[in-house]
Amino acid sequence: MVGVVLAGGGGFAALRLRAPLPAVVMSPVASAEVQLPGKPVALPWPTHGQAAMVVEGVGTAGVHGQSGPVPIGSVAKVMTALVILRDHPLAGNAPGPSLTVTPADERAFAAALGTGDSMVPVVAGERITERQALEALMVPSADNVADMLAQWDAGSVPAFVAKMDRQARAWGATHTHYADASGLSPQTTSTASDQVLVGERALRAPVLAAVMAEKTATLPVAGVVSNYNSLLGSDGVIGIKTGSTRAAGGSLLFAATRRVGARPVTVVGAVLGQAVGTAPLSALQVALDGSRALVRAVTGSLRAQQVVVPGAVVSAGVAPWGPRTTARVSNAVTVLGFPGAVVQVTSLGCDVSVPAPAGEPCGGVAVTWGDRLSGRSSATVGATLDRGIPRPSWRQRLLQGE
């Protein structure tokens, strides 16, 4: 009987010694929200109307002024161009297919002369490429070409406008409604925040981004035409679209690329409803001046801040047979942000296979910042064990779990 017991015990011990070693679980330390130091900067927001500013991948500088949709004038043409390029893509410098100016197009141009609408001359039978039509739409802000493009794409302006509305909703611009393709209608309304979302989409369309940055363009009948956006080329401004009617006042959806330290950043902003009821060009100048001041202030308020220091402990673990260790990051994480902004720092653990030497990679830390309007950014740095975890002795293995 004794021999049977000993044999059974020896078999159990052999099984214990041959069993795979369990992984050591490195539990992450608590995650945290880190607030960047300093007080939020007071920006030179316009006195009237509304505005929104973001730095892409960094954060929202702010949303200011009256809430609710307002008329946006020719800023609406950004969505017109985006839908056209979605349905009729262009690449590089390709001119694209041609539109033929109809007698009705010519009559519409003649009827609008003297109304103050933004138009370019067209002649029946004229051939204009898609790219030239986009230039006419975005550079001199031709209302008549907006309608021509809508007819060409969808067969009618109402059918095209329905596409514009559907696209806005798909992108989350839920406070936007388009009543026409040109923005001349006061029923074409949006908010500054929604237009920032549209502007960010426009920057991702290379052909449109190139057209929006043109100071001048040459059209078949009109000849050389100029962009109403007088900020182009100054303060890093690279587009996007002006708008000015008596109902909408002066509006500008804009983008600028500036360098903050060694890093280039892209600012996207919208200023709407400036000097409503005054002469459109005077109202537009108010929007241009206000936008310039915001670009300078927003980029000047950004700061680089270290949110993870080298050597910070991100996880800790203990083997069942006693050894303890921690994992530490070796590199810092520095983010660009606004004073007072919140950054999420999340520790990442891991399961360590034994034996594990000191310096073995293990988890790390993930840092996320930004928001829905600006887009979110993230950075991850790895961590390593600061002490190794040796194999247990045979005695520790036999005692393991008892």
Phi, psi and chi 1 to 4 in degrees:
 res  aa     phi    psi   chi1   chi2   chi3   chi4
   1 MET       -  -42.3  178.5   65.8   70.8      -
   2 VAL   -61.4  -42.4  173.8      -      -      -
   3 GLY   -61.4  -37.7      -      -      -      -
   4 VAL   -63.6  -43.2  173.0      -      -      -
   5 VAL   -62.5  -45.5  171.8      -      -      -
   6 LEU   -63.1  -40.9  -70.4  175.5      -      -
   7 ALA   -63.7  -42.2      -      -      -      -
   8 GLY   -63.2  -41.3      -      -      -      -
   9 GLY   -65.2  -38.7      -      -      -      -
  10 GLY   -65.6  -38.1      -      -      -      -
  11 GLY   -63.5  -40.3      -      -      -      -
  12 PHE   -63.5  -42.0  176.4   77.3      -      -
  13 ALA   -63.4  -41.3      -      -      -      -
  14 ALA   -62.6  -41.1      -      -      -      -
  15 LEU   -62.4  -41.6  -70.7  173.4      -      -
  16 ARG   -62.7  -41.5  175.9   68.8   64.9   86.7
  17 LEU   -70.9  -28.9  -68.7  171.9      -      -
  18 ARG   -88.0  -12.8  -73.1 -161.8  -58.8  -93.7
  19 ALA   -64.7  144.3      -      -      -      -
  20 PRO   -59.9  143.9  -19.5   31.1      -      -
  21 LEU   -73.7  136.3  -71.4  170.9      -      -
  22 PRO   -70.5  148.5   27.0  -34.4      -      -
  23 ALA   -69.5  147.7      -      -      -      -
  24 VAL   -89.3  121.6  175.5      -      -      -
  25 VAL   -82.8  119.2  176.9      -      -      -
  26 MET   -96.0  106.0  -59.8  -69.1  -67.6      -
  27 SER   -82.4  131.5  -60.0      -      -      -
  28 PRO   -68.6  147.3   22.7  -31.3      -      -
  29 VAL   -72.2  169.3  -58.4      -      -      -
  30 ALA   -61.7  137.0      -      -      -      -
  31 SER   -75.5  164.5  -60.7      -      -      -
  32 ALA  -150.5  153.9      -      -      -      -
  33 GLU   -97.3  126.2  -72.1 -173.4  -16.9      -
  34 VAL  -108.5  123.3  176.9      -      -      -
  35 GLN   -93.6  126.3 -172.6  170.5   35.2      -
  36 LEU   -65.4  140.4  -57.9 -174.6      -      -
  37 PRO   -67.8  157.0   24.3  -33.2      -      -
  38 GLY   101.9  162.4      -      -      -      -
  39 LYS   -91.4  143.8  -65.3 -178.5  179.0  179.1
  40 PRO   -53.1  139.2  -25.5   34.3      -      -
  41 VAL   -78.6  136.1  175.9      -      -      -
  42 ALA   -77.7  113.9      -      -      -      -
  43 LEU   -89.9  154.7  -63.0  174.9      -      -
  44 PRO   -80.8   66.2   31.0  -35.9      -      -
  45 TRP   -65.4  150.5  -64.3  111.2      -      -
  46 PRO   -65.7  150.3   21.1  -31.6      -      -
  47 THR   -68.7  -36.0  -55.2      -      -      -
  48 HIS  -120.4  170.4  -56.8  -72.1      -      -
  49 GLY    72.5 -151.8      -      -      -      -
  50 GLN  -145.7  160.3   58.8 -178.6  -89.1      -
  51 ALA  -153.9  154.8      -      -      -      -
  52 ALA  -145.9  144.5      -      -      -      -
  53 MET  -139.4  133.8  -69.1  -78.6  -66.9      -
  54 VAL  -133.1  154.6  -55.7      -      -      -
  55 VAL  -109.9  117.7  178.7      -      -      -
  56 GLU   -57.5  130.1  -71.7 -160.5  -42.7      -
  57 GLY    73.2    3.2      -      -      -      -
  58 VAL  -115.2  -55.2  172.8      -      -      -
  59 GLY   161.9  171.6      -      -      -      -
  60 THR   -87.0  124.3  -61.3      -      -      -
  61 ALA   -73.1  -29.6      -      -      -      -
  62 GLY   159.5  160.5      -      -      -      -
  63 VAL  -127.2  127.2  177.6      -      -      -
  64 HIS  -135.3  150.2  179.5   80.1      -      -
  65 GLY    96.3 -165.2      -      -      -      -
  66 GLN   -59.4  147.3   67.6 -171.6   83.6      -
  67 SER   -97.8  161.6   61.2      -      -      -
  68 GLY    95.5  155.6      -      -      -      -
  69 PRO   -66.5  145.4  -17.9   31.2      -      -
  70 VAL  -134.8  159.0  -63.8      -      -      -
  71 PRO   -59.1  142.4  -25.0   35.3      -      -
  72 ILE  -120.1   -0.5   58.6  173.6      -      -
  73 GLY    58.2 -143.7      -      -      -      -
  74 SER   -71.7   -4.3  -70.2      -      -      -
  75 VAL   -57.3  -25.5  170.5      -      -      -
  76 ALA   -59.7  -24.6      -      -      -      -
  77 LYS   -65.7  -17.2  -66.4 -176.3  173.2   87.7
  78 VAL   -62.5  -44.7  179.1      -      -      -
  79 MET   -68.5  -36.1 -177.9   61.4   83.9      -
  80 THR   -55.5  -48.7  -57.1      -      -      -
  81 ALA   -65.1  -39.5      -      -      -      -
  82 LEU   -65.0  -40.4  -76.3  165.6      -      -
  83 VAL   -68.1  -40.8  172.7      -      -      -
  84 ILE   -59.4  -46.2  -70.5  -66.4      -      -
  85 LEU   -71.2  -28.8  -77.0  168.3      -      -
  86 ARG   -65.6  -42.8 -177.3 -161.4   66.9 -170.7
  87 ASP   -83.0  -25.4  -66.4  -10.2      -      -
  88 HIS  -136.2   73.8  -50.0  -84.7      -      -
  89 PRO   -61.4  144.5  -19.2   31.8      -      -
  90 LEU  -122.4  153.4  -67.7  178.7      -      -
  91 ALA  -133.4  142.3      -      -      -      -
  92 GLY    58.4 -131.9      -      -      -      -
  93 ASN   -99.9   15.7  -65.1  -42.7      -      -
  94 ALA   -58.8  135.2      -      -      -      -
  95 PRO   -75.3  -25.5   26.2  -33.4      -      -
  96 GLY    80.2 -179.0      -      -      -      -
  97 PRO   -67.2  165.0   24.5  -33.4      -      -
  98 SER  -104.4  147.5  -67.4      -      -      -
  99 LEU  -104.0  143.8  -65.0   72.3      -      -
 100 THR  -106.1  125.3  -59.5      -      -      -
 101 VAL   -70.4  127.6  177.0      -      -      -
 102 THR   -92.7  163.5   66.9      -      -      -
 103 PRO   -57.0  -35.4  -28.2   36.5      -      -
 104 ALA   -64.7  -37.2      -      -      -      -
 105 ASP   -63.4  -41.6  -65.2  -30.0      -      -
 106 GLU   -66.1  -42.0 -176.2  176.8   -4.3      -
 107 ARG   -63.8  -39.5  -70.7 -167.0  -62.1  -88.8
 108 ALA   -62.9  -39.3      -      -      -      -
 109 PHE   -63.6  -46.0  165.3   70.8      -      -
 110 ALA   -63.7  -38.2      -      -      -      -
 111 ALA   -67.9  -28.2      -      -      -      -
 112 ALA   -87.2   -8.4      -      -      -      -
 113 LEU   -61.6  135.1  -72.5  174.9      -      -
 114 GLY    87.8   -5.3      -      -      -      -
 115 THR   -84.8  -15.2   63.1      -      -      -
 116 GLY    90.3   -3.1      -      -      -      -
 117 ASP   -65.7  151.3  -65.1   -6.2      -      -
 118 SER   -82.5  114.9 -178.6      -      -      -
 119 MET  -135.9  161.1  -47.3  -78.9  -75.8      -
 120 VAL  -124.6  142.5  -64.8      -      -      -
 121 PRO   -66.6  139.7   21.3  -30.6      -      -
 122 VAL  -135.3  153.8  -66.7      -      -      -
 123 VAL  -128.6  135.2  175.6      -      -      -
 124 ALA   -54.3  134.1      -      -      -      -
 125 GLY    93.4  -14.3      -      -      -      -
 126 GLU   -62.9  139.9  169.9 -167.7   -5.6      -
 127 ARG  -105.8  129.0  -59.2  -81.9  -71.9  174.0
 128 ILE  -132.4  128.8 -179.5  171.1      -      -
 129 THR   -73.8  161.9   67.1      -      -      -
 130 GLU   -56.2  -43.0  178.5 -175.2  -14.4      -
 131 ARG   -64.2  -42.3 -167.9 -177.7 -164.1   94.3
 132 GLN   -64.1  -37.5  -70.9  170.6  -30.5      -
 133 ALA   -63.7  -40.1      -      -      -      -
 134 LEU   -64.9  -38.2  -70.5  170.8      -      -
 135 GLU   -64.3  -42.6  -71.1  176.6  -39.5      -
 136 ALA   -62.2  -36.4      -      -      -      -
 137 LEU   -67.7  -44.6 -177.9   75.5      -      -
 138 MET   -96.0  -30.0  -58.0  -57.5  -68.5      -
 139 VAL   -85.7  -64.7  177.8      -      -      -
 140 PRO   -89.5    2.7   32.9  -34.2      -      -
 141 SER    62.6   52.5 -163.7      -      -      -
 142 ALA   -75.3  112.6      -      -      -      -
 143 ASP   -63.9  -40.5  -65.1  -25.3      -      -
 144 ASN   -66.3  -32.8   56.3  -30.8      -      -
 145 VAL   -73.1  -30.6  174.5      -      -      -
 146 ALA   -58.8  -44.4      -      -      -      -
 147 ASP   -67.9  -38.6  -70.4  -19.8      -      -
 148 MET   -60.7  -44.2  -73.0  170.5   52.9      -
 149 LEU   -64.3  -40.3  -77.8  166.4      -      -
 150 ALA   -62.4  -45.6      -      -      -      -
 151 GLN   -62.3  -42.8  -66.9  -88.1    1.5      -
 152 TRP   -63.1  -39.5  173.7   66.2      -      -
 153 ASP   -79.4  -47.7  175.4   84.8      -      -
 154 ALA  -116.3   -3.8      -      -      -      -
 155 GLY    89.4  -20.9      -      -      -      -
 156 SER  -159.1  156.8   71.4      -      -      -
 157 VAL   -65.2  -45.3  172.5      -      -      -
 158 PRO   -58.3  -40.2  -26.9   36.3      -      -
 159 ALA   -65.3  -37.1      -      -      -      -
 160 PHE   -69.7  -41.5 -176.4   80.3      -      -
 161 VAL   -61.9  -35.3  169.2      -      -      -
 162 ALA   -62.1  -36.8      -      -      -      -
 163 LYS   -63.6  -41.0  -71.5 -173.8  176.3 -174.7
 164 MET   -60.0  -44.9  -64.4  169.9   70.5      -
 165 ASP   -63.9  -42.9  -92.9  -19.2      -      -
 166 ARG   -63.3  -39.4  -74.0 -164.6  -64.1  -89.5
 167 GLN   -66.4  -40.2 -172.6   62.6   81.5      -
 168 ALA   -59.5  -45.9      -      -      -      -
 169 ARG   -64.1  -38.6  -70.8 -166.7  -63.9  -88.0
 170 ALA   -62.5  -30.1      -      -      -      -
 171 TRP   -91.4    2.1  -73.1  -21.0      -      -
 172 GLY    89.1    7.0      -      -      -      -
 173 ALA   -86.2   71.2      -      -      -      -
 174 THR   -81.7   -7.3   55.2      -      -      -
 175 HIS  -104.4   22.7  -63.8   93.9      -      -
 176 THR  -113.9  136.2  -63.3      -      -      -
 177 HIS  -138.2  129.5  171.0   67.7      -      -
 178 TYR  -104.4  128.5  -64.7  100.3      -      -
 179 ALA  -107.1  -13.2      -      -      -      -
 180 ASP  -155.1  173.5   60.9   -4.1      -      -
 181 ALA   -89.2  -13.6      -      -      -      -
 182 SER  -102.9  -24.4   65.6      -      -      -
 183 GLY    89.3    2.5      -      -      -      -
 184 LEU   -67.3  -30.8 -171.4   60.5      -      -
 185 SER   -71.9  133.1  169.2      -      -      -
 186 PRO   -68.6   -8.5   22.8  -31.6      -      -
 187 GLN   -83.6   -6.9  -57.0  -54.5  -47.4      -
 188 THR   -84.1  108.0  -70.1      -      -      -
 189 THR  -132.1  157.9   58.4      -      -      -
 190 SER  -165.1 -176.0 -173.6      -      -      -
 191 THR  -119.1  163.2   63.0      -      -      -
 192 ALA   -61.0  -40.7      -      -      -      -
 193 SER   -64.1  -44.1  -65.3      -      -      -
 194 ASP   -61.4  -40.2  -87.5   10.8      -      -
 195 GLN   -70.5  -27.9  -74.3  -53.0  -62.5      -
 196 VAL   -63.0  -41.6  166.0      -      -      -
 197 LEU   -59.7  -43.1  -71.7  173.6      -      -
 198 VAL   -65.5  -41.5  174.9      -      -      -
 199 GLY   -62.3  -38.2      -      -      -      -
 200 GLU   -63.9  -37.7  -69.5  177.7  -51.6      -
 201 ARG   -65.1  -38.8  -66.4  -75.5  179.3  165.7
 202 ALA   -63.0  -37.2      -      -      -      -
 203 LEU   -66.5  -23.8  -68.8  178.3      -      -
 204 ARG   -84.3   -3.3  -61.0  175.0 -158.2  166.8
 205 ALA  -101.4   99.0      -      -      -      -
 206 PRO   -54.6  -42.2  -24.6   33.9      -      -
 207 VAL   -64.7  -44.8  169.2      -      -      -
 208 LEU   -66.1  -40.8 -177.5   54.9      -      -
 209 ALA   -59.1  -39.8      -      -      -      -
 210 ALA   -66.9  -42.2      -      -      -      -
 211 VAL   -65.5  -42.4  168.3      -      -      -
 212 MET   -63.9  -22.2  -65.4 -173.9  -57.7      -
 213 ALA   -89.7   -2.9      -      -      -      -
 214 GLU   -76.4  128.2  -66.3  179.3    8.2      -
 215 LYS   -77.4  -33.0  -68.3 -176.4  177.8 -178.4
 216 THR  -139.5  162.5   61.9      -      -      -
 217 ALA  -145.8  156.7      -      -      -      -
 218 THR  -114.9  121.3  -58.0      -      -      -
 219 LEU  -112.6  156.6  -55.9  177.1      -      -
 220 PRO   -56.5  -47.5  -26.8   34.8      -      -
 221 VAL  -101.1  -41.9  172.7      -      -      -
 222 ALA   -70.1  -25.2      -      -      -      -
 223 GLY    79.4 -142.3      -      -      -      -
 224 VAL   -80.1  126.9  177.3      -      -      -
 225 VAL  -122.5  154.2  -67.4      -      -      -
 226 SER  -113.9  153.3  -62.1      -      -      -
 227 ASN   -83.8  137.0 -159.8  -43.6      -      -
 228 TYR   -73.0  -14.8  -76.6  108.6      -      -
 229 ASN   -82.2   92.1 -172.6   -6.0      -      -
 230 SER   -73.4   -7.5   60.4      -      -      -
 231 LEU   -79.6  -15.2  -61.4 -173.8      -      -
 232 LEU   -53.5  129.6  -79.1  172.4      -      -
 233 GLY    86.9   -7.1      -      -      -      -
 234 SER  -117.0  148.0   63.6      -      -      -
 235 ASP    54.4   27.1  -68.6  -68.6      -      -
 236 GLY    77.0    7.4      -      -      -      -
 237 VAL   -68.6  129.8  174.2      -      -      -
 238 ILE  -119.7   10.6   55.9  174.6      -      -
 239 GLY   146.4 -175.2      -      -      -      -
 240 ILE  -127.0  -61.2  -62.4  176.8      -      -
 241 LYS  -155.3  137.3 -172.2   70.4 -171.2   74.4
 242 THR   -90.4  164.2   59.2      -      -      -
 243 GLY  -155.5  135.7      -      -      -      -
 244 SER  -157.7  115.5   55.7      -      -      -
 245 THR  -139.9  167.7   65.0      -      -      -
 246 ARG   -64.8  -34.8  -74.5 -167.4  176.5  -87.7
 247 ALA   -73.7  -39.3      -      -      -      -
 248 ALA   -88.0  -18.9      -      -      -      -
 249 GLY    70.1 -156.0      -      -      -      -
 250 GLY   -93.9  132.6      -      -      -      -
 251 SER  -137.4  151.0  -61.4      -      -      -
 252 LEU  -148.1  125.9 -177.2   66.3      -      -
 253 LEU  -103.3  122.3  175.4   58.4      -      -
 254 PHE  -138.7  160.9   58.3   90.8      -      -
 255 ALA  -139.4  145.7      -      -      -      -
 256 ALA  -143.4  143.1      -      -      -      -
 257 THR  -110.9  120.3  -59.9      -      -      -
 258 ARG  -127.7  159.3  -58.9  -72.1  -62.8  -89.3
 259 ARG  -103.7  125.8 -172.5  167.5  -70.9  -83.5
 260 VAL  -113.7  107.1  178.0      -      -      -
 261 GLY    64.8 -125.2      -      -      -      -
 262 ALA   -95.3    1.9      -      -      -      -
 263 ARG  -111.3  128.3  176.7 -179.8  169.4 -178.5
 264 PRO   -78.3  139.1   27.1  -30.6      -      -
 265 VAL  -129.4  152.9  -63.7      -      -      -
 266 THR  -112.8  123.6  -61.9      -      -      -
 267 VAL  -100.9  133.3  178.1      -      -      -
 268 VAL  -124.7  130.4 -178.2      -      -      -
 269 GLY  -146.6  161.9      -      -      -      -
 270 ALA  -136.9  131.6      -      -      -      -
 271 VAL  -122.4  119.4  172.3      -      -      -
 272 LEU  -123.2  153.7  -53.6  178.1      -      -
 273 GLY    68.8   41.2      -      -      -      -
 274 GLN   -91.4  132.5  -58.6  -56.5  -68.5      -
 275 ALA    51.0   47.9      -      -      -      -
 276 VAL   -58.7  136.4  174.5      -      -      -
 277 GLY    93.1   -9.9      -      -      -      -
 278 THR   -93.0  177.4   64.5      -      -      -
 279 ALA   -56.3  132.1      -      -      -      -
 280 PRO   -53.0  -44.4  -30.5   37.4      -      -
 281 LEU   -68.5  -34.1  -70.3 -178.8      -      -
 282 SER   -67.5  -40.7  -62.6      -      -      -
 283 ALA   -64.6  -38.6      -      -      -      -
 284 LEU   -62.2  -38.0  176.4   58.2      -      -
 285 GLN   -63.4  -35.7 -169.5   59.0   52.7      -
 286 VAL   -61.9  -43.2  175.4      -      -      -
 287 ALA   -65.8  -39.9      -      -      -      -
 288 LEU   -63.1  -46.4  -70.7  162.9      -      -
 289 ASP   -63.9  -42.2  -68.0  -17.8      -      -
 290 GLY   -65.7  -36.4      -      -      -      -
 291 SER   -68.1  -40.8  -61.2      -      -      -
 292 ARG   -59.2  -44.9 -174.1 -162.9  -58.7  -85.7
 293 ALA   -62.5  -38.6      -      -      -      -
 294 LEU   -68.7  -40.6  -77.8  170.5      -      -
 295 VAL   -58.3  -46.9  168.2      -      -      -
 296 ARG   -64.4  -43.3  -68.3  174.7  175.9  175.4
 297 ALA   -69.6  -41.6      -      -      -      -
 298 VAL   -66.5  -47.4  166.3      -      -      -
 299 THR   -67.5  -30.6   54.0      -      -      -
 300 GLY   -72.7  -17.1      -      -      -      -
 301 SER   -91.3  -10.2   68.0      -      -      -
 302 LEU   -71.5  142.8  -70.9  170.4      -      -
 303 ARG  -135.7  143.1  -61.7  -71.9 -175.8  -88.5
 304 ALA   -88.5  131.6      -      -      -      -
 305 GLN  -138.0  131.9 -179.7   65.7   37.6      -
 306 GLN   -78.8  123.7 -171.0  177.7   88.6      -
 307 VAL  -111.6  -13.4  -66.6      -      -      -
 308 VAL  -132.1  127.0  176.3      -      -      -
 309 VAL   -99.3  148.2  -61.3      -      -      -
 310 PRO   -59.1  139.1  -21.8   33.0      -      -
 311 GLY    90.7   -2.6      -      -      -      -
 312 ALA   -66.4  135.4      -      -      -      -
 313 VAL   -77.5  128.9  173.6      -      -      -
 314 VAL  -114.8  -18.2  -63.7      -      -      -
 315 SER  -157.1  161.4   63.4      -      -      -
 316 ALA  -146.3  150.0      -      -      -      -
 317 GLY  -154.1  162.7      -      -      -      -
 318 VAL  -138.3  132.2   56.0      -      -      -
 319 ALA   -75.5  150.7      -      -      -      -
 320 PRO   -57.9  -24.1  -25.2   34.7      -      -
 321 TRP   -97.2   11.9   52.1   94.3      -      -
 322 GLY   121.8  -43.6      -      -      -      -
 323 PRO   -61.6  138.9  -22.7   33.9      -      -
 324 ARG  -115.4  151.5  -61.4  174.0  180.0  -89.2
 325 THR  -155.2  167.2 -170.5      -      -      -
 326 THR  -130.9  161.2   55.2      -      -      -
 327 ALA  -116.1  134.7      -      -      -      -
 328 ARG  -126.8  146.9  -59.8  174.0 -175.9  -93.9
 329 VAL   -80.5  146.2  -67.4      -      -      -
 330 SER  -101.1  -17.1   55.3      -      -      -
 331 ASN  -117.4  152.3  -63.7  -42.1      -      -
 332 ALA   -81.6  159.7      -      -      -      -
 333 VAL  -120.9  120.8  177.8      -      -      -
 334 THR  -117.3  130.6  -59.8      -      -      -
 335 VAL  -117.1  155.7  -57.2      -      -      -
 336 LEU  -101.7  126.9 -168.3   65.2      -      -
 337 GLY  -161.3  180.0      -      -      -      -
 338 PHE   -91.9  145.4  -60.2  107.1      -      -
 339 PRO   -53.5  133.3  -26.2   35.4      -      -
 340 GLY    88.5   -9.1      -      -      -      -
 341 ALA   -68.6  153.8      -      -      -      -
 342 VAL  -105.9  132.4  173.3      -      -      -
 343 VAL  -118.4  135.1  175.4      -      -      -
 344 GLN   -93.8  124.0 -177.6   68.8   40.7      -
 345 VAL  -113.9  117.2  179.2      -      -      -
 346 THR  -118.5  122.3  -56.8      -      -      -
 347 SER   -79.5  144.3  -63.0      -      -      -
 348 LEU  -120.5  123.2  -53.0  172.9      -      -
 349 GLY   -89.7 -168.9      -      -      -      -
 350 CYS  -163.8  169.3   72.9      -      -      -
 351 ASP  -107.3  124.0  -68.2  -12.9      -      -
 352 VAL  -101.0  126.0  177.2      -      -      -
 353 SER   -81.0  138.1  -62.7      -      -      -
 354 VAL  -100.4  141.2  179.0      -      -      -
 355 PRO   -78.0  152.3   31.2  -36.1      -      -
 356 ALA  -129.3  123.9      -      -      -      -
 357 PRO   -79.6  162.0   31.1  -35.8      -      -
 358 ALA   -59.0  140.6      -      -      -      -
 359 GLY    91.8   -3.4      -      -      -      -
 360 GLU   -63.5  130.9  176.6   88.5   -2.3      -
 361 PRO   -60.2  140.0  -23.2   34.1      -      -
 362 CYS  -158.3  105.6  173.5      -      -      -
 363 GLY    59.7 -144.5      -      -      -      -
 364 GLY   158.9 -145.3      -      -      -      -
 365 VAL  -142.9  138.0   64.6      -      -      -
 366 ALA  -112.5  133.3      -      -      -      -
 367 VAL  -119.4  129.2 -179.4      -      -      -
 368 THR  -127.6  144.5   56.4      -      -      -
 369 TRP  -154.0  175.1   64.9   98.3      -      -
 370 GLY    94.2 -172.2      -      -      -      -
 371 ASP  -155.1 -176.2   49.5   55.1      -      -
 372 ARG   -61.1  -40.4 -175.9 -172.8   73.1   89.5
 373 LEU   -73.0  -41.7 -164.6   57.0      -      -
 374 SER   -87.1  -18.6   67.2      -      -      -
 375 GLY    90.8  147.5      -      -      -      -
 376 ARG   -97.0  147.3  -67.9 -162.5  173.3  -85.3
 377 SER  -122.0  158.2  -65.8      -      -      -
 378 SER  -149.0  155.9   62.9      -      -      -
 379 ALA  -144.3  140.2      -      -      -      -
 380 THR  -129.6  132.3  -57.4      -      -      -
 381 VAL  -123.2  143.5  -67.1      -      -      -
 382 GLY   -82.7  165.3      -      -      -      -
 383 ALA  -126.5  161.9      -      -      -      -
 384 THR  -133.9  154.5   58.2      -      -      -
 385 LEU   -67.9  134.0  -59.3 -178.9      -      -
 386 ASP   -88.3  -15.5   57.3    4.4      -      -
 387 ARG  -137.1  141.8  -69.3 -173.7  -58.0  -84.1
 388 GLY   -74.8  164.8      -      -      -      -
 389 ILE  -118.7  108.4  -56.5  175.8      -      -
 390 PRO   -79.5  165.3   31.2  -35.3      -      -
 391 ARG   -63.7  149.9  -73.2 -179.2  178.5  -84.5
 392 PRO   -75.3  153.5   27.7  -34.9      -      -
 393 SER   -69.3  166.4   67.1      -      -      -
 394 TRP   -60.8  -33.9   67.0  -93.4      -      -
 395 ARG   -67.6  -41.9  179.3  178.7  178.9   83.2
 396 GLN   -64.3  -35.8  -71.4  171.1  -35.6      -
 397 ARG   -67.0  -38.7  -65.7 -151.4   64.2  177.9
 398 LEU   -67.3  -35.2  -70.8  175.4      -      -
 399 LEU   -84.1  -12.5  -65.6  175.1      -      -
 400 GLN   -58.6  130.8 -175.8 -179.6  -33.5      -
 401 GLY    86.7   -5.4      -      -      -      -
 402 GLU   -82.9      -  -68.1 -175.0    0.1      -
